[in-house]
């Protein structure tokens, strides 16, 4: 089940937190609860993806994106991701999540998130997200203008561009 209670807690916890700029990092503490684990008593890989929402939603509140979404009747979707898992997170283990925007292109905004525990990164994800309206994808430049940002995107890291190129070459729908 989706962690609605945890999401509400995060929204309430950070509702009055200082505003963040577009490229600032939102940092939040979390705990791996028994309902987050798999049969090996560690954070389930699919649950990890769900928990990353707990970083993106507060970031959207703190940057003003949530307000812009509401005012313009826009939605927010994940259009793709790539995740690297490197360290186990066990039941009841505390971890820190870090979330930030790293840039955008003509269609998508790229978010970087990571989970840290005991000084080591346990997982890292790049999210390719889109803002949507009834007409389809809203260009990131329009979204950023609604946030009062007029600058260009910083160059995306080479490895993110390589992932984007690999995704563009991937057949869709899958040839099964």
C-alpha positions, -999 to 999 in steps of 0.1 A, spaced: 0 0 0 11 35 -8 25 53 23 -1 80 25 3 86 62 41 91 58 35 114 29 11 135 49 37 136 78 64 148 54 42 175 39 32 187 74 68 185 87 82 207 59 52 230 53 69 259 71 105 249 63 126 275 46 121 278 8 147 261 -14 160 273 -48 156 252 -79 190 234 -74 191 232 -36 190 198 -19 161 187 4 174 164 31 151 143 52 155 115 78 136 83 75 133 48 90 130 14 73 98 0 89 87 -36 90 62 -30 62 91 -17 40 111 -50 41 113 -80 19 118 -117 30 155 -110 36 146 -84 62 159 -54 42 143 -25 23 125 -39 -7 138 -26 -40 103 -16 -52 95 1 -19 127 21 -23 112 37 -54 80 45 -35 99 60 -6 118 83 -30 84 100 -34 88 111 3 117 133 -9 103 147 -41 70 159 -27 85 180 1 111 194 -24 81 204 -46 66 222 -17 98 240 -7 106 251 -42 71 264 -49 64 237 -76 35 223 -56 19 258 -56 25 262 -94 10 228 -100 -22 237 -81 -25 272 -96 -21 259 -132 -40 226 -127 -9 207 -137 1 172 -126 35 156 -121 45 122 -134 76 100 -135 86 93 -171 116 71 -164 143 63 -139 175 45 -134 184 32 -100 216 18 -85 215 -2 -53 247 -7 -34 241 -12 4 214 -29 23 190 -10 45 177 -33 73 145 -32 92 145 -3 118 176 12 103 176 50 100 187 66 67 189 101 52 174 109 18 188 137 -3 167 151 -32 176 178 -58 169 189 -93 200 186 -116 185 201 -148 161 198 -176 157 195 -214 129 204 -238 105 179 -222 117 166 -189 131 176 -155 158 154 -140 159 148 -103 187 131 -84 180 113 -52 200 91 -28 197 73 5 225 74 30 231 54 62 262 52 84 281 75 60 275 53 29 252 57 0 228 27 -1 210 37 -33 209 64 -60 183 72 -85 178 96 -114 142 104 -121 131 118 -154 99 137 -146 73 157 -165 47 182 -156 14 175 -174 -17 194 -183 -48 184 -202 -29 193 -234 0 169 -225 35 176 -213 42 212 -202 76 224 -214 100 227 -184 108 263 -194 71 272 -188 71 254 -155 103 272 -144 89 305 -155 59 298 -132 85 294 -104 101 327 -113 132 311 -128 144 323 -162 179 308 -165 191 280 -186 195 244 -173 230 235 -162 245 209 -185 234 174 -174 262 151 -164 276 130 -193 263 98 -177 228 112 -175 230 122 -212 242 87 -220 212 72 -202 189 95 -221 204 84 -254 201 47 -244 164 53 -235 158 70 -268 172 39 -286 151 15 -266 122 1 -286 87 11 -276 65 -8 -272 88 -36 -262 94 -63 -287 84 -94 -267 
